[in-house]
């Protein structure tokens, strides 16, 4: 068992390292062993461009790292270049099927999230998109390369920092809210309305002011105006808020 927990020993986990992913064969999946690339890693795990995260030493998919089936076909497994079995598996593996655009976008966003977590030590429950406009950053980076791991690190971080939210926006978006706040069915309440206002402000800074960090809004005045317009905390139409923002 101990040997199976070290199947990826000596495997490289730097971004861009080659890897192979072996699917779990718990039934007739039809999924072949495929060639992959490392897109993110830390001292305990690595993530491939198949979207899965694996235990660094055993190569087992992260959710099954304590399974008694490690090293068998019952558990998804990955090997990176340098591991003992890598070269033979790489030769027999196939290139993955072309991904749909939405899968590519999801993979790119996950790459950015993992990069931000690693660089800023953001906790797993934290929201990197509260600190960065990930959608705009992803769109800008996608114009450079589909695989973000191929973008030079200095260029990657220059783009991300360009789309960093202001300190006021980060503080406003990170305010604690209730468990149902910010969900579609919830509407607004006294706790989540300020966060929604900050979200609108963060978006408006780009749509109306070309992202200028010098633009500020009087948030207490906006909240007071919304309280007069919508005292029952129902969903406030976007055009109403736009008018309030224009005035403040």
Residue pairs with C-beta under 8 A, 6 or more apart in sequence:
1 68
1 70
3 71
4 58
4 70
4 71
5 57
5 58
5 70
6 57
6 58
7 58
7 59
7 60
7 70
7 71
7 77
7 79
7 83
7 84
7 85
8 54
8 55
8 56
8 57
8 58
8 59
8 78
8 79
8 80
8 83
9 57
9 83
9 84
10 82
10 83
10 84
11 17
11 19
11 56
11 59
11 79
11 80
11 81
11 82
11 83
11 86
12 38
12 80
12 81
12 82
13 38
13 41
13 46
13 56
13 80
14 38
14 41
15 38
15 39
15 40
15 41
15 149
16 37
16 38
16 149
16 150
17 37
17 38
17 80
17 81
18 35
18 36
18 37
18 38
18 80
18 81
18 86
18 90
19 35
19 36
19 37
19 38
19 46
19 48
19 78
19 79
19 80
19 81
19 86
20 33
20 34
20 35
20 36
20 78
20 79
20 86
20 89
20 90
20 93
21 33
21 34
21 36
21 48
21 50
21 52
21 76
21 77
21 78
22 33
22 73
22 76
22 77
22 78
22 79
22 89
23 29
23 31
23 32
23 33
23 76
24 61
24 73
24 74
24 75
24 76
25 73
25 74
26 74
32 93
32 94
33 89
33 92
33 93
33 94
34 50
34 93
34 94
34 95
34 96
35 90
35 93
35 94
35 95
35 96
36 48
36 49
36 50
36 78
36 96
37 48
37 49
37 147
37 149
38 46
38 47
38 48
38 80
38 149
39 47
39 48
39 49
39 107
39 110
39 111
39 114
39 147
39 148
39 149
40 46
40 47
40 110
40 111
40 114
40 115
40 118
41 47
41 56
42 118
43 56
44 55
44 56
45 53
45 54
45 55
45 56
45 62
46 53
46 54
46 56
46 78
46 80
47 53
47 54
47 110
47 114
48 54
48 78
49 107
49 147
49 149
50 96
51 106
51 107
51 110
52 61
52 62
52 76
52 78
53 61
53 62
54 60
54 61
54 62
54 77
54 78
55 61
55 62
55 65
58 65
58 70
58 71
59 77
59 78
59 79
59 80
59 83
60 67
60 70
60 71
60 75
60 76
60 77
61 75
61 76
61 77
61 78
64 70
64 75
64 76
67 74
67 75
69 75
71 77
79 85
79 86
79 89
80 86
81 87
81 90
99 107
104 146
105 138
105 142
108 138
108 141
108 142
108 146
108 148
109 134
109 138
111 148
111 149
112 128
112 132
112 134
112 137
112 138
112 141
112 148
112 160
113 128
113 134
115 156
115 160
116 122
116 128
116 131
116 132
116 160
117 124
117 126
117 128
119 157
120 128
120 131
122 128
122 131
127 173
127 174
128 134
129 135
130 165
130 170
130 173
130 174
131 164
131 165
131 170
132 160
132 163
132 164
132 165
133 163
133 164
133 165
133 202
133 206
134 163
136 163
136 206
137 159
137 160
137 162
137 163
140 159
140 162
140 163
141 148
141 151
141 156
141 159
144 151
144 155
144 159
145 151
148 156
162 211
163 211
165 173
165 202
166 205
166 213
168 198
168 216
169 198
169 201
169 202
169 205
172 194
172 195
172 197
172 198
172 201
172 219
173 195
173 198
173 199
173 202
175 191
175 194
175 195
175 198
176 191
177 191
177 192
177 195
178 189
178 191
178 192
180 186
181 189
181 191
181 192
181 195
182 192
182 195
182 196
186 192
187 233
187 234
187 235
188 196
188 230
188 233
188 234
188 235
188 236
189 233
190 233
193 223
193 226
193 233
194 219
194 223
197 219
197 222
197 223
197 226
197 241
198 219
200 238
200 241
200 245
201 217
201 219
201 245
204 242
204 245
205 211
205 212
205 213
205 215
209 215
217 245
217 248
218 248
221 248
222 241
222 244
222 245
222 248
225 244
225 247
225 248
226 236
226 241
226 244
229 236
229 240
229 244
230 236
230 240
